[in-house]
Amino acid sequence: MKEIITMWKNTRMIILVALSAAIYAAFLIVFKGGIPIVPGITEVRPANVFPPVFGLLFGPAGAWGAAIGNFIGDLFGGTLGIGSIFGFFGNFFLGFIPYKMWGATFGLVKKDDMSQTTDNVSKIIAFELVALVSSAACAIIIAWYLDIAAIVPFAFLSITITVNNFAAAFILGPILLVLLYPRVKRWGLIWTDIMNKEDVGKAYGKTLGSILMIIGSLGGLIVGILVAVGAAGQELYGFAGQQGQAAVWLSVLPFLLMILIASLMLSGREQFVEVMEEEEI
């Protein structure tokens, strides 16, 4: 996770944070008055396609942009509240996980082509995988916190945010990446073209880290929902049942820790292979 700090010394990366935050916030605000799912908490959000796309293209700048953009969207969209605190962290991981996992998706992305686009079937599959994992991670981070605060039940909110996030990325993400990547690459704004490899943290078992990230995100979602429904009497499509139950937040906590550990294990350095080879030539 070294690069989420070191990127702030690079002017172009800071500009990309501002750019991605502005675009994300603008689209969020436009749809704030659209179709609310939980008034004051979340709504149908087509803008959620941007964090995973910007995360792949802009790396840590895309992750920070997603977090800041979501906060700005809440601030100017009239939904700023206690949920915005973990909304910041949840959206950060929505953009963070895709670029961290991109080079460690079990061979779906060929090692000789780490380009952050979806120009073939393998890369489309890889994108959908990282988008699903990041969607679930974002969901359980936010839902875990709001359930503890007894504002919205975990079961309902976690599945709602996951579906809301992934639906936008699943449909629009591959198309947007194919359209944006050639232009962003030509402008020299891909994060691996801007940052130095030395400023990116080393990987410590990328395959294991990727597995832990998947288990932490999807496992936390599934186990959390099962416990919330079984022990707290919550419903997937309603607000029935108890909130703030120790059984729910204790069952999800190990998976959140697993996501954090996986974040430390994964790197992103693998994506520098193509850039370094080009420079040697």
Secondary structure, DSSP 8 states (H G I E B T S, - for coil): -THHHHGGG-HHHHHHHHHHHHHHHHHHHHHTTS-EEETTTEE--GGGGHHHHHHHHHTHHHHHHHHHHHHHHHHHHT--STHHHHHHHHHHHHHHHHHHHGGGSTTSS-TT---SS--SHHHHHHHHHHHHHHHHHHHHHHHHHHHHTTSS-HHHHHHHHHHHHHHHHHHHHHHHHHHHHHHHHHTT-SHHHHS-GGGS---S-HHHHHHHHHIIIIIHHHHHHHHHHHHH---TTSS-S--S-HHHHHHHHHHHHHHHHHHHH--SGGGGHHHHHHHH-
